[in-house]
């Protein structure tokens, strides 16, 4: 499974990219609004930080206006992936952009039927929002399983399942077990994935035992230096 970071916070992306765990980034109008910065400027900075796909969403709702915005976004950098909503106009734009060679992430997917339409429209990614489904009492992860099963049954479908609206580590683990291709993860959730109380406890014990030796790895003995 590949990890995308779901944020428009350039410093957060810079910090996480240094781990080598970041394969791409997703943004949306809400995340950009939180940054309080110029969208195109932020997008350019993110694309320079992360060589993988960077999703940038159109704000228009009509096909021709979507296409105009999408082409502007695609000019920012070669790794821009244009996000369009899963609407009739969005899928029309998806087909046109795909035919032009622009990768498209079809977002706001909430059903397997919608995911089939996105694949047939040529989407590079489809983004099912599992957290939002959980919020209304539905089973978001069950949707991931359905979509993966359907896509696996049709080799002609090249669309990848990009798990979105991730709320916790369990979402990532369960989606990975189902075979989802990508999870787009908020920085806080990725940081939480590092954590386990036994890791912290074990590290504390190792450090305490090492301190008792009075040694330093960086302090060489004279005979070691001579060698």
C-alpha positions, 0 to 999 in steps of 0.5 A: 500500500502506498501512503499519500498525506492528506494536507495542504500544510507544506511544513507538515509534508516536509517533515513527513517526507523526510521519513521516506514514507510519503508516496504522494499528497492529496489536497482539497479546497477545505485543506487549502482554506485552512492554510490561508495561502495562495492555492497555486503557490502552495501546490507548486511547493508541495509538488517540489517536495514530493515527486509522487502524485499530488492531487489538486481539486477543481472547484467548478461544477460544470464540465467545461469550467472544470476542464479549464481549471484542471488544465490550469492546475496541470500546468503547475507541475508534471506530478499534479493529479486533478481531482474532480467530483463524482458527478455526471459533469465530473465524470465527463471531465474525467474522460476528457482529461484522461484522453488528454493524458492528465491523471484524474482522482475522482473524489467523494465516492460513497458507493460501489456503483459510483466506483464502477462509473469512475473506473469506466470514465478512466479515473486513475484513482477513485477516493471512497470516503470511509470516515464520512460513511462511518459517521452516518452509521454505514460501514466505510471499510466494507465499501473498500472491500466491495470496490477492490473485489469489483476492480479485481474481477475486471483487469481492464479497470486500471483505476486504483482505490485511494482510501480517503477520510481516514480517521485512525490507524485501524482504517489503514490496516484494514484497508491494506488487508483488503488490498486497497492500493493507496491510503491518504492519511492525515499527518496526525494519523500517520504519526499515531501509527508509529506509537505503541506503548511496548515500543516506548517501554522497551526503548526506555529499558534499553536506554536505562541499561545502556546508561549503566555501562557509562559507555558512548558509541562515539567514544572510540578506544585508543586501539580501535582508533589505531586500527 
